[in-house]
Amino acid sequence: MQAKYSEHPAMFKNKPFSFILSIVLIPVLVGMVILLVWYLKCKSTKLELIGDDLILEKGLLSKDRTELDVDSIRTFNVYQSFANRLFGVGTVSVFTAGDDPEIEVAGLPRPDELRDLVKAVQKD
């Protein structure tokens, strides 16, 4: 089955000032280390909507996979700061029961599109 939404967190769009600061620090080599760790962290996190399941996969060598049935989602929260809105990214929090989110990912591209897709799947 094909993914309706599949994204890794964005680096530059999520934290543009931190990204620019890291680029400025590259001659000191600190910036290169920061960028490498940040890149690996972003690429090792992936959120997908496949069929009726929302799947969060984290990890580079070892994997942590959380799967939620879309019908069990009680609240879907999208937070975007002003800079996030300019660049089209946001923090997604998904709640099923209780006060703590089951899934929370910062810096996802097109978070409103994901929310709309989840709502469409819930209505079907």
C-alpha positions in Angstrom: 0.0 0.0 0.0 1.3 3.4 -0.9 1.9 6.1 1.7 -0.4 9.1 1.5 2.1 11.2 3.5 5.7 10.3 4.2 8.1 13.0 5.6 11.3 13.4 7.6 11.6 16.6 9.8 13.1 19.5 7.9 16.5 21.0 9.0 16.6 24.6 7.6 12.9 25.2 7.6 12.4 24.1 11.2 15.2 26.2 12.8 16.6 28.6 10.2 18.6 30.7 12.7 20.3 27.6 14.2 21.1 26.3 10.7 22.7 29.6 9.7 24.7 29.7 13.0 25.9 26.1 12.3 27.0 27.2 8.8 28.9 30.2 10.2 30.7 27.8 12.7 31.9 25.4 10.0 35.4 26.9 9.9 35.8 26.1 13.6 34.6 22.5 12.9 32.0 22.8 15.6 29.4 23.7 13.0 30.2 20.6 10.9 29.6 18.4 13.9 26.4 20.1 14.8 25.1 19.8 11.2 26.1 16.2 11.0 24.3 15.2 14.3 21.3 17.3 13.3 21.1 15.8 9.8 21.3 12.2 11.2 18.6 13.0 13.8 16.3 14.4 11.1 16.9 11.5 8.7 16.4 8.9 11.4 12.9 10.1 12.1 10.0 9.5 9.7 6.2 10.0 9.9 4.0 8.2 7.4 0.3 7.8 6.9 -0.3 4.4 5.2 -3.8 3.3 4.8 -5.5 3.6 8.2 -2.3 3.7 10.2 -0.1 6.6 11.3 3.4 5.3 11.7 6.3 7.1 13.5 9.7 5.4 13.0 12.8 6.7 14.9 16.3 5.4 15.0 19.4 5.0 12.9 20.8 1.7 13.9 18.1 0.5 16.2 14.5 1.3 15.4 11.5 2.4 17.5 8.3 2.2 15.6 4.9 3.5 16.9 1.8 2.7 14.9 -1.6 4.2 15.6 -4.9 3.3 14.0 -6.3 6.6 12.7 -9.7 5.8 14.2 -8.2 5.8 17.7 -6.9 9.4 17.3 -8.8 11.7 19.7 -6.8 15.0 19.1 -4.5 16.0 16.4 -2.6 19.2 17.3 -0.4 21.3 14.9 1.7 24.0 16.4 3.5 26.5 14.1 5.5 29.6 15.2 5.6 32.6 12.8 8.9 31.3 11.2 7.4 27.8 10.9 4.4 29.2 9.1 6.6 31.1 6.7 8.5 27.9 5.8 5.5 25.6 5.9 6.6 23.3 8.8 5.3 22.6 12.2 5.1 20.4 15.3 2.6 17.6 15.2 1.2 16.1 18.4 -1.2 13.1 18.2 -3.3 12.1 21.2 -5.3 8.9 21.6 -6.1 8.8 25.4 -4.7 10.7 28.3 -2.7 13.9 28.5 0.5 12.9 26.9 0.9 12.6 23.1 1.4 9.2 21.6 3.3 10.8 18.7 5.1 14.2 18.7 7.4 15.3 15.9 8.8 18.8 15.3 9.7 20.3 12.0 7.4 18.3 9.7 6.8 19.7 6.3 3.1 20.3 5.4 1.6 19.5 8.8 -1.9 20.9 7.8 -2.0 18.5 4.8 -1.3 15.6 7.2 -4.1 16.7 9.6 -6.5 16.9 6.6 -5.5 13.5 5.4 -6.0 12.0 8.9 -9.5 13.6 9.1 -10.4 12.3 5.7 -9.4 8.8 6.6 -11.4 9.0 9.9 -14.5 10.0 8.0 -14.3 7.0 5.6 
